[in-house]
Amino acid sequence: MRQPDVEFLKAFSDALNRHDIDAVMEMMTDDCVFHAIAGPELVGRSFVGQADVRQGLENAWKTAPDACWVDGEHFVIGDRGFSETTYKGTTPDGVRSEARMIDAFTFRDGKIAVKNAFRKNRPPIAGHND
């Protein structure tokens, strides 16, 4: 099985930006884990397994229907990798966020086993600055 590389992470980022949940989940292991940026646990909220991770990502897209991750820089070192991006998103009530972030990945069997998200804690920004 081929080890994920930078092109793999770019494709994963593209799928996230398209909100293509099927493509995203195809790139993750059956027992995948997604540690969200916030939540009650030390690592944020953890979503475990295909169904739970799918639901967690779909809920995030509902919270910010225009969510996207731009200006990506992707790196792979053995069975680990990370993507540094700028997150942009607007809630349905107009609150806009924009902040640098990192997704740290653990790979297994040619897929993402763990996606651990970290984002700068920046106050909402006024208006659309695109």
C-alpha positions in Angstrom: 0.0 0.0 0.0 1.3 3.4 -1.0 2.3 5.8 1.9 0.4 9.2 1.8 2.5 12.0 0.4 2.1 15.8 -0.1 -0.2 15.2 -3.1 -2.4 13.0 -0.9 -2.8 15.8 1.6 -3.5 18.4 -1.1 -6.2 16.1 -2.4 -7.6 15.7 1.1 -7.7 19.5 1.5 -9.4 19.9 -1.9 -12.1 17.4 -0.8 -12.6 19.3 2.5 -13.0 22.5 0.5 -15.6 21.0 -1.8 -17.4 19.6 1.3 -17.2 16.2 -0.4 -17.7 14.0 2.6 -17.5 10.8 0.6 -14.1 11.7 -0.8 -12.9 12.8 2.6 -14.0 9.5 4.3 -12.5 7.4 1.5 -9.1 8.8 2.5 -9.5 7.9 6.2 -9.2 4.5 7.9 -12.3 2.6 9.1 -11.4 3.3 12.7 -10.3 6.9 12.0 -10.3 9.6 14.7 -10.9 13.3 14.3 -9.9 15.6 17.2 -11.8 18.9 16.7 -10.5 22.3 17.6 -12.7 22.6 20.6 -14.6 20.5 23.1 -14.6 19.1 26.6 -11.6 16.8 26.2 -7.9 17.6 26.5 -7.7 17.2 22.7 -11.0 18.9 21.9 -14.0 16.8 21.0 -13.0 13.4 19.6 -15.0 11.7 16.8 -14.2 8.1 16.4 -14.9 5.8 13.5 -16.2 6.5 10.0 -19.8 7.3 11.0 -18.9 9.6 13.9 -16.1 11.4 11.9 -18.5 11.9 9.0 -21.1 13.4 11.3 -18.6 15.7 13.0 -17.3 17.1 9.7 -20.9 17.5 8.3 -21.9 19.3 11.4 -18.9 21.7 11.1 -19.9 22.5 7.5 -23.5 23.2 8.7 -22.0 25.6 11.3 -20.0 27.4 8.6 -21.5 26.6 5.2 -18.8 28.4 3.4 -15.9 26.8 5.4 -12.7 26.6 3.5 -9.0 26.0 4.2 -6.7 28.1 1.9 -3.0 29.0 1.5 -2.2 25.4 2.3 1.3 24.1 3.0 1.5 20.3 3.3 4.3 18.2 4.8 4.8 14.4 5.2 7.4 12.7 7.3 7.1 9.0 7.5 3.7 8.0 9.0 3.0 11.6 10.1 2.1 14.7 8.3 0.6 18.2 8.7 -1.2 20.8 6.7 -0.9 24.5 7.7 -3.8 26.5 6.3 -5.9 29.6 6.8 -9.4 28.6 7.9 -12.2 30.9 6.7 -15.9 30.4 7.5 -19.1 32.3 8.2 -21.9 31.1 10.5 -25.5 31.3 9.2 -26.0 34.4 11.4 -23.0 36.2 9.8 -20.2 35.7 12.3 -17.0 35.4 10.3 -13.8 33.6 11.4 -10.4 33.6 9.8 -7.3 32.2 11.4 -4.2 30.1 10.7 -4.4 26.5 11.7 -2.7 23.1 11.5 -4.1 19.7 11.0 -1.7 17.0 12.3 -2.1 13.6 10.7 -1.2 10.1 11.6 -1.2 7.7 8.6 -1.8 3.9 8.6 -2.4 1.6 5.6 -2.2 4.4 3.1 -4.9 6.5 4.7 -5.5 9.0 7.5 -5.9 7.3 10.9 -5.9 10.5 13.0 -6.7 14.1 12.1 -5.9 16.4 15.0 -7.0 20.0 14.3 -5.4 23.1 16.0 -6.5 26.7 15.2 -5.5 30.1 16.5 -8.0 31.5 18.9 -8.9 34.8 17.1 -12.0 36.9 17.7 -14.6 37.0 14.9 -13.8 39.5 12.1 -16.1 42.2 10.9 -17.6 41.8 7.4 -16.2 39.9 4.5 -12.6 40.6 3.7 -12.1 38.3 0.7 
